[in-house]
Amino acid sequence: MDFETILSEYKTRTCIMSVEKLENGGYGNIRIVAGNKPHYDDMLQTMHKAFIPDSPYEEYFPQDKNFEDFCYRSAILGQPLHTYVSLPQMGLWLNMFLLPLNSNKENVGYCIYSYDVTPVADSEQRASLSADTASTVLQTCIKLRGSTDILKTFREVIEDIRRLCGSDHCCILLNNEKERKCINFCEAIKPGCGLIPVDDYLDGTYFGTPIFDIVKTWETTIGDSTCVIIKDKQDMEWVKATNPVWYKTLNQSGTKSIVLFPLTNNNVTLGYIWAVNFNVKDTVKIKETLELTTFFIASEISNYLLFQNLEILSTMDLLTGVKNRNTMNVAIDNLVNGKTKLKYPYSIIFADLNGLKQVNDEQGHAVGDELLKSASAILQNVFADYEIYRVGGDEFMIIAEGLDKKELNEKIDNLKALASEKENLYFAIGTHVAQNGEDIRTAMRSADEKMYDDKKQFYLSHPELKYR
């Protein structure tokens, strides 16, 4: 076959790939048998070495299971293919076309591979999808953009994706690097498939391995690719060789096939989406659809997480980690106006730090801040099930719904005992147990007065610590 004549007609970077067909229906070696001048020049520029015809493809292109699958489908199965994908590790976008060629060799197939690489995404190319794929992606975008309940909408979207993939189980799993844990954002399970919800093993291990440790291996396994697609035993053997930790869990869970995409926004991996035991006959369609759908999904999740963080910042005291005064005022207003109700009896606790000003004056505000954080940590330990607010500089308030006088006294004793273990940590405490019908403002006023009485008694006993 005259490869040079064929290639001379192409202006873009173009080469001819050969794929070895194995007796079991799989593929063996994949090679670049010839290339045109733009391809030769590209190899010199990007790989800094001259192209040698009939070389293993991985000597010039990043090794990628998805690219190998495309070459196999085109060269052996005779499918014309096109895709436009991101190469996140390289910061590039790849526009690739594969056209099958006739072969005069029984166990070798050929295809033309024409490609273009750019550093910036081309919106027109991203939109050049099949009608079915474009319709599916558009429906997902409309659902997400028009949602007033984003979590409910995502549950609908993940079920749509599960049906599209013909999958037993689809899930979006988010990473929390700081706490080294994963969060089940949404999932859909095919009725009767026998698979268990992700939440059942998120707090423990999955077949003996912590979930977070498994997820951390996926980044390396995906590598320079956009995703991982495992569709048969040959692919499973590849996972076994490259990621034995993940292979163990796939094998023991009865997973026969899986497609796994990272959810990346602004070069940050938020998490992953997967479809287990999908319809492998639709592999190309599934890959094409999810490559674009995940772009929009990641963007919506990023916006949702940003909104959550802003909401937290607006309600939390950043130094101590408890709720701030503004949040307390809103809670009190809602109780006074009857928008929310408390279960009687409930307790109001005011806790103020004695001697903080002296610590700030003599040891510096950094030491004083650490004292405040220690005080907050003790309060959160003792009153873990209740709402804690930082009212002012060194003053905290707690609303303890359903807490009676006996339980309250036990907690106050525990609070004082824990505080005594810390240097310079002295609480002035005032409490009030509200009975049926008692107004919360009356309860707060009573607790506040008792707290100041306790503070006066402390300084009478410790005049050396009285602030000046």
MOPE-V289679 format. One record per residue. RES is the residue in one small letter. SS is DSSP state (2 for helix, 1 for strand, 0 for the rest). BURIAL is I if it has 9 or more other ideal C-beta (glycine too) atoms within 8 Angstrom, else O. D_CENTER is the distance of its C-alpha to the mean C-alpha in Angstrom with 1 decimal. Layout:
{{RES	SS	BURIAL	D_CENTER} {RES	SS	BURIAL	D_CENTER}}
//
This chain:
{{m	0	O	49.8} {d	0	O	50.1} {f	2	I	46.6} {e	2	O	47.9} {t	2	O	49.5} {i	2	I	46.4} {l	2	I	44.2} {s	0	O	46.7} {e	0	O	46.1} {y	0	I	42.4} {k	0	O	41.8} {t	0	O	38.0} {r	1	I	36.6} {t	1	I	37.6} {c	1	I	38.2} {i	1	I	39.2} {m	1	I	37.1} {s	1	I	38.7} {v	1	I	37.0} {e	1	I	38.7} {k	1	I	38.9} {l	0	I	39.1} {e	0	O	41.3} {n	0	O	38.5} {g	0	O	37.1} {g	0	O	34.4} {y	1	I	34.6} {g	1	O	35.6} {n	1	O	36.1} {i	1	I	34.8} {r	1	I	36.9} {i	1	I	37.6} {v	1	I	41.3} {a	1	I	42.2} {g	1	I	40.9} {n	0	I	42.5} {k	2	O	43.1} {p	2	I	39.9} {h	2	I	38.0} {y	2	I	40.3} {d	2	O	39.8} {d	2	I	36.0} {m	2	I	36.1} {l	2	I	38.3} {q	2	O	36.2} {t	2	O	32.8} {m	2	O	33.8} {h	0	O	36.9} {k	0	O	39.0} {a	0	O	41.3} {f	0	I	40.4} {i	0	O	42.3} {p	0	O	42.8} {d	0	O	41.8} {s	1	I	39.1} {p	1	O	36.0} {y	2	I	33.3} {e	2	O	30.9} {e	2	O	33.4} {y	0	I	32.7} {f	0	O	29.3} {p	0	I	26.0} {q	0	O	26.0} {d	0	I	23.7} {k	2	I	24.0} {n	2	I	23.2} {f	2	I	26.0} {e	2	I	28.3} {d	2	I	27.7} {f	2	I	28.7} {c	2	I	31.7} {y	2	I	32.7} {r	2	I	32.5} {s	2	I	34.5} {a	2	I	37.1} {i	0	I	37.6} {l	0	O	36.8} {g	0	O	38.1} {q	0	I	35.2} {p	0	O	34.9} {l	1	I	31.3} {h	1	O	29.4} {t	1	I	25.8} {y	1	I	24.2} {v	1	I	21.0} {s	1	I	19.1} {l	1	I	19.6} {p	0	I	16.7} {q	0	O	18.1} {m	0	O	21.5} {g	0	O	20.5} {l	1	I	22.7} {w	1	I	23.1} {l	1	I	25.2} {n	1	I	27.6} {m	1	I	29.2} {f	1	I	32.1} {l	1	I	33.6} {l	1	I	37.0} {p	1	I	38.9} {l	1	I	42.2} {n	0	O	45.1} {s	0	I	45.7} {n	0	O	49.0} {k	0	O	47.4} {e	0	O	46.8} {n	0	O	43.7} {v	1	I	42.2} {g	1	I	40.6} {y	1	I	40.1} {c	1	I	38.0} {i	1	I	37.9} {y	1	I	34.7} {s	1	I	34.7} {y	1	I	31.9} {d	1	I	31.0} {v	1	I	28.4} {t	1	I	27.5} {p	0	O	25.3} {v	0	O	24.4} {a	0	O	23.3} {d	0	I	26.2} {s	2	O	25.5} {e	2	O	28.5} {q	2	I	27.4} {r	2	I	24.0} {a	0	O	26.0} {s	0	O	28.4} {l	0	I	27.1} {s	0	O	29.1} {a	2	O	30.1} {d	2	O	28.2} {t	2	I	24.9} {a	2	I	25.5} {s	2	O	26.3} {t	2	I	23.2} {v	2	I	20.9} {l	2	O	23.1} {q	2	I	22.9} {t	2	I	19.1} {c	2	I	19.4} {i	2	O	22.3} {k	2	I	20.5} {l	2	I	17.5} {r	2	O	19.8} {g	0	O	22.4} {s	0	I	20.4} {t	0	O	21.4} {d	0	O	19.1} {i	2	I	15.7} {l	2	O	14.3} {k	2	O	17.6} {t	2	I	17.4} {f	2	I	14.0} {r	2	I	15.7} {e	2	I	18.6} {v	2	I	16.7} {i	2	I	15.0} {e	2	I	18.6} {d	2	I	20.0} {i	2	I	17.9} {r	2	I	19.0} {r	2	O	22.6} {l	2	I	22.4} {c	2	I	21.4} {g	0	O	23.9} {s	0	I	21.3} {d	0	O	21.6} {h	1	I	17.9} {c	1	I	14.9} {c	1	I	11.4} {i	1	I	7.9} {l	1	I	5.8} {l	1	I	2.4} {n	1	I	3.7} {n	1	I	6.6} {e	0	O	8.9} {k	0	O	11.7} {e	0	O	12.2} {r	0	O	11.3} {k	1	O	9.8} {c	1	I	7.3} {i	1	I	7.2} {n	1	I	8.9} {f	1	I	8.2} {c	1	I	11.3} {e	1	I	13.5} {a	1	I	17.1} {i	1	I	19.7} {k	0	I	23.1} {p	0	O	25.9} {g	0	O	27.9} {c	0	I	25.8} {g	0	O	25.6} {l	0	I	21.9} {i	0	O	20.5} {p	0	O	17.5} {v	0	I	14.3} {d	2	O	14.9} {d	2	O	18.2} {y	2	I	16.9} {l	2	I	13.6} {d	0	O	15.9} {g	0	O	18.1} {t	1	O	18.4} {y	1	I	18.3} {f	0	O	21.8} {g	0	O	22.2} {t	1	I	19.0} {p	1	O	16.2} {i	2	I	13.0} {f	2	I	11.1} {d	2	I	14.0} {i	2	I	13.9} {v	2	I	10.3} {k	2	O	11.5} {t	2	I	14.4} {w	2	I	12.7} {e	2	O	12.6} {t	2	O	16.3} {t	2	I	17.1} {i	2	I	15.8} {g	0	I	17.7} {d	0	O	19.2} {s	0	I	18.5} {t	0	I	16.2} {c	1	I	15.5} {v	1	I	17.1} {i	1	I	19.6} {i	1	I	21.6} {k	0	O	24.5} {d	0	I	27.5} {k	2	O	29.0} {q	2	O	29.4} {d	2	I	25.7} {m	2	I	25.1} {e	2	O	27.6} {w	2	I	25.7} {v	2	I	22.6} {k	2	I	25.0} {a	2	O	26.4} {t	2	O	23.2} {n	0	I	20.7} {p	2	O	22.9} {v	2	I	20.3} {w	2	I	18.2} {y	2	I	21.6} {k	2	I	22.8} {t	2	I	20.2} {l	2	I	20.6} {n	2	I	24.3} {q	2	O	24.7} {s	2	I	22.6} {g	0	O	24.8} {t	0	I	22.3} {k	0	O	24.6} {s	0	I	22.3} {i	1	I	18.6} {v	1	I	16.8} {l	1	I	13.4} {f	1	I	11.7} {p	1	I	8.9} {l	1	I	7.3} {t	1	I	8.8} {n	1	I	10.3} {n	0	O	13.2} {n	0	O	12.7} {v	1	O	9.3} {t	1	I	6.7} {l	1	I	3.4} {g	1	I	3.0} {y	1	I	6.5} {i	1	I	9.3} {w	1	I	12.5} {a	1	I	16.1} {v	1	I	18.4} {n	0	I	22.2} {f	0	I	22.3} {n	0	O	25.5} {v	2	O	26.2} {k	2	O	29.0} {d	2	I	26.6} {t	2	I	24.5} {v	2	I	25.3} {k	2	I	24.8} {i	2	I	21.4} {k	2	I	20.3} {e	2	I	21.8} {t	2	I	20.3} {l	2	I	16.7} {e	2	I	16.9} {l	2	I	17.7} {t	2	I	16.0} {t	2	I	12.5} {f	2	I	13.6} {f	2	I	14.3} {i	2	I	11.4} {a	2	I	9.0} {s	2	I	11.7} {e	2	I	12.0} {i	2	I	8.5} {s	2	I	9.0} {n	2	O	12.4} {y	2	I	11.6} {l	2	I	9.5} {l	2	O	12.5} {f	2	O	14.9} {q	2	O	13.7} {n	2	O	14.1} {l	2	O	17.4} {e	2	O	18.5} {i	2	O	17.9} {l	2	O	19.8} {s	2	O	22.6} {t	2	I	23.1} {m	1	I	22.6} {d	0	I	25.0} {l	0	O	23.2} {l	0	O	25.7} {t	0	I	25.9} {g	0	I	22.7} {v	0	I	24.7} {k	1	I	25.3} {n	0	I	27.5} {r	2	I	31.0} {n	2	O	30.0} {t	2	I	27.9} {m	2	I	30.9} {n	2	O	33.3} {v	2	O	31.3} {a	2	I	31.2} {i	2	I	34.9} {d	2	O	35.8} {n	2	I	34.1} {l	2	I	36.1} {v	2	I	39.3} {n	0	O	38.9} {g	0	O	38.2} {k	0	O	34.7} {t	0	O	33.4} {k	0	O	35.5} {l	0	I	35.6} {k	0	O	36.8} {y	0	I	40.1} {p	0	I	41.0} {y	1	I	38.3} {s	1	I	38.6} {i	1	I	38.2} {i	1	I	37.8} {f	1	I	38.4} {a	1	I	37.8} {d	1	I	38.9} {l	1	I	39.1} {n	1	I	42.6} {g	0	I	43.5} {l	2	I	40.4} {k	2	O	42.5} {q	2	I	44.6} {v	2	I	41.6} {n	2	I	40.4} {d	2	O	43.9} {e	2	O	44.8} {q	2	O	41.5} {g	0	O	39.4} {h	2	O	36.6} {a	2	O	33.9} {v	2	I	35.6} {g	2	I	35.8} {d	2	I	32.1} {e	2	O	31.4} {l	2	I	33.9} {l	2	I	32.2} {k	2	I	28.8} {s	2	I	30.8} {a	2	I	32.4} {s	2	I	29.2} {a	2	O	27.7} {i	2	I	31.0} {l	2	I	30.9} {q	2	I	27.4} {n	2	O	28.6} {v	2	I	31.7} {f	0	I	30.4} {a	0	O	26.9} {d	0	O	27.3} {y	0	I	28.7} {e	1	O	28.0} {i	1	I	28.7} {y	1	I	29.5} {r	1	I	30.7} {v	0	I	33.8} {g	0	O	35.2} {g	0	O	35.5} {d	0	O	36.2} {e	1	I	36.3} {f	1	I	33.9} {m	1	I	34.3} {i	1	I	33.0} {i	1	I	33.4} {a	1	I	33.7} {e	1	O	34.1} {g	0	O	36.4} {l	0	I	37.4} {d	0	I	41.2} {k	2	O	43.6} {k	2	O	43.8} {e	2	O	40.0} {l	2	I	39.8} {n	2	O	42.5} {e	2	O	40.9} {k	2	I	37.6} {i	2	I	39.7} {d	2	O	41.5} {n	2	I	38.3} {l	2	I	37.0} {k	2	I	40.3} {a	2	O	40.2} {l	2	I	36.8} {a	2	I	37.8} {s	2	O	41.0} {e	0	O	39.1} {k	0	I	37.8} {e	0	O	40.1} {n	0	O	41.2} {l	0	I	39.0} {y	1	I	41.3} {f	1	I	40.2} {a	1	I	42.6} {i	1	I	41.8} {g	1	I	43.0} {t	1	I	42.2} {h	1	I	43.3} {v	1	I	42.9} {a	1	I	43.1} {q	0	O	45.0} {n	0	O	45.2} {g	0	O	45.6} {e	0	I	45.3} {d	0	O	43.8} {i	2	I	40.7} {r	2	O	42.4} {t	2	I	45.3} {a	2	I	43.2} {m	2	I	41.3} {r	2	O	44.7} {s	2	I	46.2} {a	2	I	43.3} {d	2	I	43.3} {e	2	I	47.1} {k	2	I	46.9} {m	2	I	44.3} {y	2	I	46.7} {d	2	I	49.6} {d	2	I	47.6} {k	2	I	46.9} {k	2	O	50.7} {q	2	O	51.6} {f	2	I	49.3} {y	2	I	50.8} {l	2	O	54.3} {s	2	O	53.5} {h	0	I	51.7} {p	2	O	53.5} {e	2	O	52.4} {l	2	I	48.8} {k	0	O	49.7} {y	0	O	48.1} {r	0	O	50.6}}
//
